[in-house]
Amino acid sequence: MPDYNKVIKKVKQEMPDQAATSVEPSGFLGKFLSRGANASTSPWTGNVSFNPEMMDKMSPDEMENTFTHELTHSRQIQEKPWMNRFLDVGKSMLPGFLGGGDESYYQRPRELEAFQAEKDRTLSHNIRNMPDPMNARRDIELPREDTMQISKRKAMFDRLKGIR
């Protein structure tokens, strides 16, 4: 069983603006309402709850990226006034309510930002073979600078410069 507190602490250190956010295991009601999600963020408070049964199936890097995603949502929620939070909940629950509900989950601006936070973390930590958070594909490797190849190219260009 993973040490969730260690994983959460690590991600919160990477996102110091969210250090005070509550991150707790889901209770029965939270698991029921989140419909099998790995984790979810309260649209009212920005607090994060996670499903330990789902998280146990993940690697530590996947868990950290999931918490990065949810803490991004937490920041988004905490930056909004209460009335906007209320309207956002209405938009997500009722198709067509004040222009909401007509975009797919993966095209919502707040989801795009959270998925981008996962991708940015994957790149900045040079995590290899991480599934893409939007389509779960693992077949695209992240770019990695090979210093030996760079040195060879630089030497080649330096030689060419000397010829001219």
CNS distance restraints for C-alpha pairs under 8 A (distance, minus, plus):
assign (resid   1 and name CA) (resid  56 and name CA) 6.56 0.50 0.50
assign (resid   2 and name CA) (resid  56 and name CA) 6.84 0.50 0.50
assign (resid   2 and name CA) (resid  60 and name CA) 7.83 0.50 0.50
assign (resid   3 and name CA) (resid   7 and name CA) 6.59 0.50 0.50
assign (resid   4 and name CA) (resid   8 and name CA) 5.97 0.50 0.50
assign (resid   5 and name CA) (resid   9 and name CA) 5.94 0.50 0.50
assign (resid   6 and name CA) (resid  10 and name CA) 6.20 0.50 0.50
assign (resid   7 and name CA) (resid  11 and name CA) 6.42 0.50 0.50
assign (resid   7 and name CA) (resid  60 and name CA) 7.32 0.50 0.50
assign (resid   7 and name CA) (resid  63 and name CA) 7.39 0.50 0.50
assign (resid   7 and name CA) (resid  64 and name CA) 6.20 0.50 0.50
assign (resid   8 and name CA) (resid  12 and name CA) 6.08 0.50 0.50
assign (resid   8 and name CA) (resid  23 and name CA) 7.53 0.50 0.50
assign (resid   8 and name CA) (resid  64 and name CA) 7.23 0.50 0.50
assign (resid   8 and name CA) (resid  67 and name CA) 7.00 0.50 0.50
assign (resid   9 and name CA) (resid  13 and name CA) 6.16 0.50 0.50
assign (resid  10 and name CA) (resid  14 and name CA) 6.57 0.50 0.50
assign (resid  10 and name CA) (resid  64 and name CA) 7.93 0.50 0.50
assign (resid  11 and name CA) (resid  15 and name CA) 6.29 0.50 0.50
assign (resid  11 and name CA) (resid  64 and name CA) 6.18 0.50 0.50
assign (resid  11 and name CA) (resid  67 and name CA) 6.87 0.50 0.50
assign (resid  11 and name CA) (resid  68 and name CA) 6.43 0.50 0.50
assign (resid  12 and name CA) (resid  16 and name CA) 5.71 0.50 0.50
assign (resid  12 and name CA) (resid  18 and name CA) 6.17 0.50 0.50
assign (resid  12 and name CA) (resid  19 and name CA) 5.04 0.50 0.50
assign (resid  13 and name CA) (resid  19 and name CA) 6.92 0.50 0.50
assign (resid  15 and name CA) (resid  19 and name CA) 6.83 0.50 0.50
assign (resid  15 and name CA) (resid  68 and name CA) 7.99 0.50 0.50
assign (resid  15 and name CA) (resid  71 and name CA) 7.96 0.50 0.50
assign (resid  17 and name CA) (resid  75 and name CA) 7.76 0.50 0.50
assign (resid  18 and name CA) (resid  71 and name CA) 6.61 0.50 0.50
assign (resid  18 and name CA) (resid  74 and name CA) 7.55 0.50 0.50
assign (resid  18 and name CA) (resid  75 and name CA) 6.72 0.50 0.50
assign (resid  21 and name CA) (resid  46 and name CA) 7.24 0.50 0.50
assign (resid  21 and name CA) (resid  47 and name CA) 5.78 0.50 0.50
assign (resid  21 and name CA) (resid  48 and name CA) 7.43 0.50 0.50
assign (resid  21 and name CA) (resid  71 and name CA) 7.85 0.50 0.50
assign (resid  21 and name CA) (resid  74 and name CA) 7.54 0.50 0.50
assign (resid  22 and name CA) (resid  47 and name CA) 5.02 0.50 0.50
assign (resid  22 and name CA) (resid  48 and name CA) 6.10 0.50 0.50
assign (resid  23 and name CA) (resid  47 and name CA) 6.19 0.50 0.50
assign (resid  23 and name CA) (resid  48 and name CA) 4.63 0.50 0.50
assign (resid  23 and name CA) (resid  49 and name CA) 5.57 0.50 0.50
assign (resid  23 and name CA) (resid  50 and name CA) 7.50 0.50 0.50
assign (resid  24 and name CA) (resid  48 and name CA) 6.48 0.50 0.50
assign (resid  24 and name CA) (resid  49 and name CA) 4.90 0.50 0.50
assign (resid  24 and name CA) (resid  50 and name CA) 6.38 0.50 0.50
assign (resid  25 and name CA) (resid  49 and name CA) 5.24 0.50 0.50
assign (resid  25 and name CA) (resid  50 and name CA) 4.82 0.50 0.50
assign (resid  25 and name CA) (resid  51 and name CA) 5.90 0.50 0.50
assign (resid  25 and name CA) (resid  52 and name CA) 6.41 0.50 0.50
assign (resid  26 and name CA) (resid  30 and name CA) 5.12 0.50 0.50
assign (resid  26 and name CA) (resid  31 and name CA) 5.86 0.50 0.50
assign (resid  26 and name CA) (resid  49 and name CA) 5.02 0.50 0.50
assign (resid  26 and name CA) (resid  50 and name CA) 5.24 0.50 0.50
assign (resid  26 and name CA) (resid  51 and name CA) 5.44 0.50 0.50
assign (resid  26 and name CA) (resid  52 and name CA) 7.68 0.50 0.50
assign (resid  27 and name CA) (resid  31 and name CA) 6.21 0.50 0.50
assign (resid  28 and name CA) (resid  32 and name CA) 6.20 0.50 0.50
assign (resid  29 and name CA) (resid  33 and name CA) 6.06 0.50 0.50
assign (resid  30 and name CA) (resid  34 and name CA) 5.97 0.50 0.50
assign (resid  30 and name CA) (resid  49 and name CA) 7.49 0.50 0.50
assign (resid  31 and name CA) (resid  35 and name CA) 6.33 0.50 0.50
assign (resid  31 and name CA) (resid  36 and name CA) 6.45 0.50 0.50
assign (resid  31 and name CA) (resid  37 and name CA) 7.73 0.50 0.50
assign (resid  31 and name CA) (resid  51 and name CA) 6.61 0.50 0.50
assign (resid  32 and name CA) (resid  36 and name CA) 7.39 0.50 0.50
assign (resid  34 and name CA) (resid  39 and name CA) 7.67 0.50 0.50
assign (resid  34 and name CA) (resid  40 and name CA) 6.68 0.50 0.50
assign (resid  36 and name CA) (resid  51 and name CA) 7.84 0.50 0.50
assign (resid  36 and name CA) (resid  54 and name CA) 7.67 0.50 0.50
assign (resid  37 and name CA) (resid  51 and name CA) 7.20 0.50 0.50
assign (resid  37 and name CA) (resid  54 and name CA) 7.53 0.50 0.50
assign (resid  38 and name CA) (resid  50 and name CA) 5.87 0.50 0.50
assign (resid  38 and name CA) (resid  51 and name CA) 5.40 0.50 0.50
assign (resid  38 and name CA) (resid  52 and name CA) 7.84 0.50 0.50
assign (resid  38 and name CA) (resid  54 and name CA) 5.35 0.50 0.50
assign (resid  38 and name CA) (resid  55 and name CA) 6.03 0.50 0.50
assign (resid  38 and name CA) (resid  66 and name CA) 7.67 0.50 0.50
assign (resid  39 and name CA) (resid  48 and name CA) 7.04 0.50 0.50
assign (resid  39 and name CA) (resid  49 and name CA) 5.61 0.50 0.50
assign (resid  39 and name CA) (resid  50 and name CA) 3.94 0.50 0.50
assign (resid  39 and name CA) (resid  51 and name CA) 5.86 0.50 0.50
assign (resid  39 and name CA) (resid  66 and name CA) 7.33 0.50 0.50
assign (resid  39 and name CA) (resid  67 and name CA) 7.79 0.50 0.50
assign (resid  39 and name CA) (resid  70 and name CA) 7.16 0.50 0.50
assign (resid  40 and name CA) (resid  48 and name CA) 5.74 0.50 0.50
assign (resid  40 and name CA) (resid  49 and name CA) 5.54 0.50 0.50
assign (resid  40 and name CA) (resid  50 and name CA) 6.36 0.50 0.50
assign (resid  40 and name CA) (resid  70 and name CA) 6.48 0.50 0.50
assign (resid  41 and name CA) (resid  46 and name CA) 5.57 0.50 0.50
assign (resid  41 and name CA) (resid  47 and name CA) 5.60 0.50 0.50
assign (resid  41 and name CA) (resid  48 and name CA) 4.43 0.50 0.50
assign (resid  41 and name CA) (resid  49 and name CA) 6.40 0.50 0.50
assign (resid  41 and name CA) (resid  70 and name CA) 6.05 0.50 0.50
assign (resid  41 and name CA) (resid  71 and name CA) 7.90 0.50 0.50
assign (resid  41 and name CA) (resid  73 and name CA) 6.66 0.50 0.50
assign (resid  41 and name CA) (resid  74 and name CA) 6.38 0.50 0.50
assign (resid  42 and name CA) (resid  46 and name CA) 4.90 0.50 0.50
assign (resid  42 and name CA) (resid  47 and name CA) 5.40 0.50 0.50
assign (resid  42 and name CA) (resid  48 and name CA) 6.38 0.50 0.50
assign (resid  42 and name CA) (resid  49 and name CA) 7.99 0.50 0.50
assign (resid  42 and name CA) (resid  74 and name CA) 7.80 0.50 0.50
assign (resid  43 and name CA) (resid  77 and name CA) 6.49 0.50 0.50
assign (resid  43 and name CA) (resid  85 and name CA) 6.57 0.50 0.50
assign (resid  43 and name CA) (resid  89 and name CA) 6.78 0.50 0.50
assign (resid  44 and name CA) (resid  77 and name CA) 7.34 0.50 0.50
assign (resid  44 and name CA) (resid  82 and name CA) 7.66 0.50 0.50
assign (resid  44 and name CA) (resid  85 and name CA) 6.32 0.50 0.50
assign (resid  44 and name CA) (resid  86 and name CA) 7.60 0.50 0.50
assign (resid  45 and name CA) (resid  74 and name CA) 7.76 0.50 0.50
assign (resid  45 and name CA) (resid  77 and name CA) 7.20 0.50 0.50
assign (resid  45 and name CA) (resid  78 and name CA) 6.97 0.50 0.50
assign (resid  46 and name CA) (resid  73 and name CA) 7.06 0.50 0.50
assign (resid  46 and name CA) (resid  74 and name CA) 4.14 0.50 0.50
assign (resid  46 and name CA) (resid  75 and name CA) 7.08 0.50 0.50
assign (resid  46 and name CA) (resid  77 and name CA) 5.59 0.50 0.50
assign (resid  46 and name CA) (resid  78 and name CA) 6.09 0.50 0.50
assign (resid  47 and name CA) (resid  74 and name CA) 6.46 0.50 0.50
assign (resid  48 and name CA) (resid  70 and name CA) 6.60 0.50 0.50
assign (resid  48 and name CA) (resid  71 and name CA) 7.29 0.50 0.50
assign (resid  48 and name CA) (resid  74 and name CA) 7.31 0.50 0.50
assign (resid  50 and name CA) (resid  55 and name CA) 7.49 0.50 0.50
assign (resid  51 and name CA) (resid  55 and name CA) 6.17 0.50 0.50
assign (resid  52 and name CA) (resid  56 and name CA) 5.86 0.50 0.50
assign (resid  53 and name CA) (resid  57 and name CA) 7.25 0.50 0.50
assign (resid  54 and name CA) (resid  58 and name CA) 7.47 0.50 0.50
assign (resid  55 and name CA) (resid  63 and name CA) 6.51 0.50 0.50
assign (resid  58 and name CA) (resid  62 and name CA) 5.71 0.50 0.50
assign (resid  58 and name CA) (resid  63 and name CA) 6.06 0.50 0.50
assign (resid  59 and name CA) (resid  63 and name CA) 6.28 0.50 0.50
assign (resid  60 and name CA) (resid  64 and name CA) 6.16 0.50 0.50
assign (resid  61 and name CA) (resid  65 and name CA) 6.19 0.50 0.50
assign (resid  61 and name CA) (resid 127 and name CA) 7.62 0.50 0.50
assign (resid  61 and name CA) (resid 130 and name CA) 7.98 0.50 0.50
assign (resid  62 and name CA) (resid  66 and name CA) 6.13 0.50 0.50
assign (resid  62 and name CA) (resid 130 and name CA) 7.47 0.50 0.50
assign (resid  63 and name CA) (resid  67 and name CA) 6.28 0.50 0.50
assign (resid  64 and name CA) (resid  68 and name CA) 6.12 0.50 0.50
assign (resid  65 and name CA) (resid  69 and name CA) 6.14 0.50 0.50
assign (resid  65 and name CA) (resid 118 and name CA) 5.27 0.50 0.50
assign (resid  65 and name CA) (resid 121 and name CA) 7.16 0.50 0.50
assign (resid  65 and name CA) (resid 122 and name CA) 7.62 0.50 0.50
assign (resid  66 and name CA) (resid  70 and name CA) 6.32 0.50 0.50
assign (resid  66 and name CA) (resid 118 and name CA) 7.44 0.50 0.50
assign (resid  67 and name CA) (resid  71 and name CA) 5.90 0.50 0.50
assign (resid  68 and name CA) (resid  72 and name CA) 6.12 0.50 0.50
assign (resid  68 and name CA) (resid 114 and name CA) 7.64 0.50 0.50
assign (resid  68 and name CA) (resid 117 and name CA) 6.76 0.50 0.50
assign (resid  68 and name CA) (resid 118 and name CA) 6.22 0.50 0.50
assign (resid  69 and name CA) (resid  73 and name CA) 6.62 0.50 0.50
assign (resid  69 and name CA) (resid 114 and name CA) 4.77 0.50 0.50
assign (resid  69 and name CA) (resid 115 and name CA) 6.33 0.50 0.50
assign (resid  69 and name CA) (resid 117 and name CA) 6.39 0.50 0.50
assign (resid  69 and name CA) (resid 118 and name CA) 5.96 0.50 0.50
assign (resid  70 and name CA) (resid  74 and name CA) 6.23 0.50 0.50
assign (resid  70 and name CA) (resid 114 and name CA) 7.27 0.50 0.50
assign (resid  71 and name CA) (resid  75 and name CA) 6.23 0.50 0.50
assign (resid  72 and name CA) (resid  76 and name CA) 6.29 0.50 0.50
assign (resid  72 and name CA) (resid 113 and name CA) 7.65 0.50 0.50
assign (resid  72 and name CA) (resid 114 and name CA) 5.53 0.50 0.50
assign (resid  72 and name CA) (resid 117 and name CA) 7.22 0.50 0.50
assign (resid  73 and name CA) (resid  77 and name CA) 6.15 0.50 0.50
assign (resid  73 and name CA) (resid 110 and name CA) 7.07 0.50 0.50
assign (resid  73 and name CA) (resid 111 and name CA) 7.99 0.50 0.50
assign (resid  73 and name CA) (resid 114 and name CA) 6.57 0.50 0.50
assign (resid  74 and name CA) (resid  78 and name CA) 6.09 0.50 0.50
assign (resid  75 and name CA) (resid  79 and name CA) 6.13 0.50 0.50
assign (resid  76 and name CA) (resid  80 and name CA) 6.82 0.50 0.50
assign (resid  76 and name CA) (resid 110 and name CA) 7.45 0.50 0.50
assign (resid  77 and name CA) (resid  85 and name CA) 6.90 0.50 0.50
assign (resid  80 and name CA) (resid  84 and name CA) 6.10 0.50 0.50
assign (resid  80 and name CA) (resid  85 and name CA) 6.40 0.50 0.50
assign (resid  81 and name CA) (resid  85 and name CA) 6.51 0.50 0.50
assign (resid  82 and name CA) (resid  86 and name CA) 6.32 0.50 0.50
assign (resid  83 and name CA) (resid  87 and name CA) 6.32 0.50 0.50
assign (resid  84 and name CA) (resid  88 and name CA) 6.05 0.50 0.50
assign (resid  85 and name CA) (resid  89 and name CA) 6.31 0.50 0.50
assign (resid  86 and name CA) (resid  90 and name CA) 6.39 0.50 0.50
assign (resid  87 and name CA) (resid  91 and name CA) 6.14 0.50 0.50
assign (resid  88 and name CA) (resid  92 and name CA) 6.22 0.50 0.50
assign (resid  89 and name CA) (resid  93 and name CA) 6.23 0.50 0.50
assign (resid  90 and name CA) (resid  94 and name CA) 5.92 0.50 0.50
assign (resid  90 and name CA) (resid  97 and name CA) 6.58 0.50 0.50
assign (resid  90 and name CA) (resid 100 and name CA) 7.92 0.50 0.50
assign (resid  91 and name CA) (resid  95 and name CA) 6.68 0.50 0.50
assign (resid  91 and name CA) (resid  96 and name CA) 7.22 0.50 0.50
assign (resid  91 and name CA) (resid  97 and name CA) 5.21 0.50 0.50
assign (resid  91 and name CA) (resid  98 and name CA) 6.45 0.50 0.50
assign (resid  91 and name CA) (resid  99 and name CA) 7.03 0.50 0.50
assign (resid  91 and name CA) (resid 100 and name CA) 4.24 0.50 0.50
assign (resid  91 and name CA) (resid 101 and name CA) 5.85 0.50 0.50
assign (resid  92 and name CA) (resid 100 and name CA) 6.21 0.50 0.50
assign (resid  92 and name CA) (resid 101 and name CA) 5.53 0.50 0.50
assign (resid  93 and name CA) (resid 101 and name CA) 7.23 0.50 0.50
assign (resid  94 and name CA) (resid 100 and name CA) 7.17 0.50 0.50
assign (resid  94 and name CA) (resid 101 and name CA) 6.39 0.50 0.50
assign (resid  95 and name CA) (resid  99 and name CA) 7.78 0.50 0.50
assign (resid  95 and name CA) (resid 100 and name CA) 5.78 0.50 0.50
assign (resid  95 and name CA) (resid 101 and name CA) 4.14 0.50 0.50
assign (resid  95 and name CA) (resid 102 and name CA) 6.31 0.50 0.50
assign (resid  96 and name CA) (resid 100 and name CA) 5.12 0.50 0.50
assign (resid  96 and name CA) (resid 101 and name CA) 5.76 0.50 0.50
assign (resid  96 and name CA) (resid 102 and name CA) 6.63 0.50 0.50
assign (resid  97 and name CA) (resid 101 and name CA) 7.26 0.50 0.50
assign (resid 103 and name CA) (resid 107 and name CA) 6.19 0.50 0.50
assign (resid 103 and name CA) (resid 108 and name CA) 6.34 0.50 0.50
assign (resid 104 and name CA) (resid 108 and name CA) 6.55 0.50 0.50
assign (resid 105 and name CA) (resid 111 and name CA) 7.03 0.50 0.50
assign (resid 106 and name CA) (resid 111 and name CA) 6.19 0.50 0.50
assign (resid 106 and name CA) (resid 112 and name CA) 6.58 0.50 0.50
assign (resid 106 and name CA) (resid 134 and name CA) 6.97 0.50 0.50
assign (resid 107 and name CA) (resid 111 and name CA) 6.93 0.50 0.50
assign (resid 107 and name CA) (resid 112 and name CA) 6.36 0.50 0.50
assign (resid 108 and name CA) (resid 112 and name CA) 6.16 0.50 0.50
assign (resid 109 and name CA) (resid 113 and name CA) 6.24 0.50 0.50
assign (resid 110 and name CA) (resid 114 and name CA) 6.30 0.50 0.50
assign (resid 111 and name CA) (resid 115 and name CA) 6.01 0.50 0.50
assign (resid 112 and name CA) (resid 116 and name CA) 6.01 0.50 0.50
assign (resid 113 and name CA) (resid 117 and name CA) 6.22 0.50 0.50
assign (resid 114 and name CA) (resid 118 and name CA) 6.52 0.50 0.50
assign (resid 115 and name CA) (resid 119 and name CA) 6.34 0.50 0.50
assign (resid 115 and name CA) (resid 133 and name CA) 6.20 0.50 0.50
assign (resid 115 and name CA) (resid 134 and name CA) 6.97 0.50 0.50
assign (resid 116 and name CA) (resid 120 and name CA) 5.97 0.50 0.50
assign (resid 117 and name CA) (resid 121 and name CA) 6.10 0.50 0.50
assign (resid 118 and name CA) (resid 122 and name CA) 6.19 0.50 0.50
assign (resid 118 and name CA) (resid 133 and name CA) 7.19 0.50 0.50
assign (resid 119 and name CA) (resid 123 and name CA) 6.27 0.50 0.50
assign (resid 119 and name CA) (resid 132 and name CA) 7.56 0.50 0.50
assign (resid 119 and name CA) (resid 133 and name CA) 7.52 0.50 0.50
assign (resid 120 and name CA) (resid 124 and name CA) 6.02 0.50 0.50
assign (resid 121 and name CA) (resid 125 and name CA) 5.98 0.50 0.50
assign (resid 122 and name CA) (resid 126 and name CA) 5.94 0.50 0.50
assign (resid 122 and name CA) (resid 127 and name CA) 5.22 0.50 0.50
assign (resid 122 and name CA) (resid 128 and name CA) 7.95 0.50 0.50
assign (resid 122 and name CA) (resid 130 and name CA) 7.30 0.50 0.50
assign (resid 123 and name CA) (resid 127 and name CA) 6.53 0.50 0.50
assign (resid 123 and name CA) (resid 142 and name CA) 7.02 0.50 0.50
assign (resid 126 and name CA) (resid 142 and name CA) 7.77 0.50 0.50
assign (resid 126 and name CA) (resid 144 and name CA) 7.88 0.50 0.50
assign (resid 127 and name CA) (resid 142 and name CA) 8.00 0.50 0.50
assign (resid 128 and name CA) (resid 141 and name CA) 6.85 0.50 0.50
assign (resid 128 and name CA) (resid 142 and name CA) 6.71 0.50 0.50
assign (resid 129 and name CA) (resid 138 and name CA) 5.79 0.50 0.50
assign (resid 129 and name CA) (resid 139 and name CA) 7.57 0.50 0.50
assign (resid 129 and name CA) (resid 140 and name CA) 7.62 0.50 0.50
assign (resid 129 and name CA) (resid 141 and name CA) 5.99 0.50 0.50
assign (resid 129 and name CA) (resid 142 and name CA) 7.51 0.50 0.50
assign (resid 130 and name CA) (resid 138 and name CA) 6.14 0.50 0.50
assign (resid 131 and name CA) (resid 135 and name CA) 7.72 0.50 0.50
assign (resid 131 and name CA) (resid 136 and name CA) 4.72 0.50 0.50
assign (resid 131 and name CA) (resid 137 and name CA) 5.09 0.50 0.50
assign (resid 131 and name CA) (resid 138 and name CA) 4.47 0.50 0.50
assign (resid 132 and name CA) (resid 136 and name CA) 4.72 0.50 0.50
assign (resid 132 and name CA) (resid 137 and name CA) 5.33 0.50 0.50
assign (resid 132 and name CA) (resid 138 and name CA) 6.49 0.50 0.50
assign (resid 145 and name CA) (resid 150 and name CA) 7.72 0.50 0.50
assign (resid 146 and name CA) (resid 150 and name CA) 6.37 0.50 0.50
assign (resid 147 and name CA) (resid 151 and name CA) 6.02 0.50 0.50
assign (resid 148 and name CA) (resid 152 and name CA) 6.25 0.50 0.50
assign (resid 149 and name CA) (resid 153 and name CA) 6.22 0.50 0.50
assign (resid 150 and name CA) (resid 154 and name CA) 6.05 0.50 0.50
assign (resid 151 and name CA) (resid 155 and name CA) 6.09 0.50 0.50
assign (resid 152 and name CA) (resid 156 and name CA) 6.19 0.50 0.50
assign (resid 153 and name CA) (resid 157 and name CA) 6.22 0.50 0.50
assign (resid 154 and name CA) (resid 158 and name CA) 6.02 0.50 0.50
assign (resid 155 and name CA) (resid 159 and name CA) 6.17 0.50 0.50
assign (resid 156 and name CA) (resid 160 and name CA) 6.29 0.50 0.50
assign (resid 157 and name CA) (resid 161 and name CA) 6.10 0.50 0.50
assign (resid 158 and name CA) (resid 162 and name CA) 6.42 0.50 0.50
assign (resid 159 and name CA) (resid 163 and name CA) 6.56 0.50 0.50
assign (resid 160 and name CA) (resid 164 and name CA) 6.83 0.50 0.50
